Amino acid sequence: MSHADVLRTIREAEDAASSTISKAESDSSSIIQKARLEATESVQNSRSDSESAAQKIVTDSRAAAEGEAAKVSKEGDASIAAIHSSGEKNRKKALKVILDAFRA
């Protein structure tokens, strides 16, 4: 093998190596870009899922609070009605006690 053949072979190997390096860099860039896109999609999906879960928690809590408020309101209405009824029943007795106190 002559000196020129050796140099040509070395140059061809260098060109092939340079081509391989360029392809590897291109592939690497493509893989990184794809990974970034997938990571962004994953973050967006996770954010959407967490917002949905938070909204469900808020909705469930609101429904429970409204149920509890209705129960307390109903009990309060019943207490008011009982007080009013008791006042109606005792009105005559109270009037009699007051009048008797003034007459005595």
C-alpha positions in Angstrom: 0.0 0.0 0.0 1.4 3.3 -1.0 1.7 6.4 1.0 -1.1 8.1 -1.0 -3.4 5.0 -0.5 -2.8 5.2 3.3 -3.6 9.0 3.3 -6.7 8.4 1.2 -7.9 5.6 3.6 -7.3 7.8 6.6 -9.2 10.7 4.9 -12.1 8.4 4.1 -12.1 7.1 7.7 -12.1 10.7 9.0 -15.0 11.6 6.7 -16.9 8.6 7.8 -16.3 9.4 11.4 -17.3 13.0 10.9 -20.5 11.8 9.2 -21.2 9.5 12.1 -20.6 12.2 14.6 -22.9 14.6 12.7 -25.6 11.9 12.6 -25.2 11.2 16.3 -25.5 14.9 17.2 -28.6 15.2 15.0 -30.1 12.1 16.6 -29.2 13.4 20.0 -30.8 16.8 19.3 -33.9 15.0 18.0 -34.1 12.8 21.1 -33.7 15.7 23.5 -36.4 17.7 21.6 -38.8 14.8 21.8 -38.0 14.3 25.5 -38.7 18.0 26.2 -42.0 17.8 24.3 -43.0 14.7 26.2 -42.0 16.3 29.5 -44.1 19.4 28.7 -47.1 17.3 27.8 -46.7 15.3 31.0 -46.5 18.4 33.1 -49.6 19.8 31.4 -51.5 16.5 31.9 -50.5 16.4 35.5 -51.5 20.0 36.0 -54.9 19.4 34.4 -55.4 16.2 36.5 -54.5 18.1 39.7 -56.8 21.0 38.8 -59.6 18.5 38.2 -59.0 16.7 41.5 -58.9 20.1 43.3 -62.1 21.1 41.7 -63.7 17.8 42.7 -62.6 18.3 46.3 -64.0 21.8 46.3 -67.3 20.6 44.9 -67.6 17.7 47.3 -66.7 20.0 50.2 -69.2 22.6 49.1 -71.9 19.9 48.8 -71.1 18.6 52.3 -71.1 22.1 53.8 -74.5 22.9 52.1 -75.9 19.7 53.5 -74.7 20.5 57.0 -76.0 24.1 56.7 -79.4 22.8 55.7 -79.4 20.4 58.6 -78.4 23.2 61.1 -81.0 25.6 59.5 -83.7 23.0 59.9 -82.8 22.4 63.5 -82.8 26.2 64.1 -86.2 26.6 62.5 -87.6 23.8 64.7 -86.1 25.5 67.8 -87.6 28.9 66.8 -91.0 27.2 66.2 -90.8 25.6 69.6 -89.9 28.8 71.3 -92.7 30.6 69.6 -95.2 27.9 70.5 -94.0 28.0 74.1 -94.4 31.7 74.2 -97.9 31.5 72.8 -98.8 28.9 75.5 -97.3 30.9 78.4 -98.6 34.4 77.3 -101.8 34.1 79.3 -99.9 32.8 82.4 -97.4 35.7 82.2 -100.2 38.3 81.7 -102.0 36.9 84.8 -98.8 36.9 86.9 -98.1 40.6 85.9 -101.7 41.7 86.6 -101.7 39.8 89.9 -98.5 41.6 90.8 -100.0 45.0 90.2 -103.2 44.1 92.0 -101.4 42.9 95.1 
